[in-house]
Amino acid sequence: MHWKSVYTQVFGAIMSIAVLPVCAQVVPHGSQSGLPLTVGVGFSDFATDWGSTRMVGITATVGWRLPLHARFLNDLEIEAEGRELDWDKPSGLPQLRQETGLIGFQDGFYHHRRVSLYGKFLAGTGGVYFPPSGTYSHDTRTVLAPGGGLDYRIGHGVSVRADYEYQFWRQLFGTHDLNPNGVTVGAIYSFGSRHN
């Protein structure tokens, strides 16, 4: 009878210790209130990889933060990006223009006060218009685009963004890959306020 009482007490103590972590409260890495939507617009300056040509244009982005609670995925969002490079064309290439429509993931990996750093990987479609060769003056390709950047918060929900992107357009002309790359500087607005 005595051993039965000891086993019962030991079993009760083990069960109590086992459920303690379930009742513990942990301070979250960050939280967000409101709509987890971010919109942005920026001015882009890209090396087109068409000789030594650089062009400028406009980029628009929309991001949706995913409701993941893992610490290392706390800032993961789906990002969609549209860009048109159509200004500052070389005088000898008035038809040259590049357009991209990409979607993928962006994840913040460093936050300190007003500064946040992020990496991204997008994929989608790119179109390029060029001087005609017969009736051939436009081509479309699948585009892969890794990149990253920096956000600097200047007010409630508003940040200045500097973004770098390197694109892979596979075999645009025979075996030649096109690799446009460049910088976009602009502003983003986050509808959901984030608290770290």
Buried (B, 14 or more C-beta within 10 A) or exposed (E): EEEEEEEEEEEEEEEEEEEEEEEEEEEEEEEBEEEBBBEBBBEBBBBBBBEEBBBBBBBBBBBBBBEEEEEEEBBBBEBBBBBBBBEEBBEEBEEBBBBBBBBBBBBBEEBEEEEBEBBBBBBBEBBBBBEEEEEEEEBEBEBBBBBBBBBEBEEEBEBBBBBBBBBBBEEBEEEEEBEBBBBBBBBBBBEBEBEE
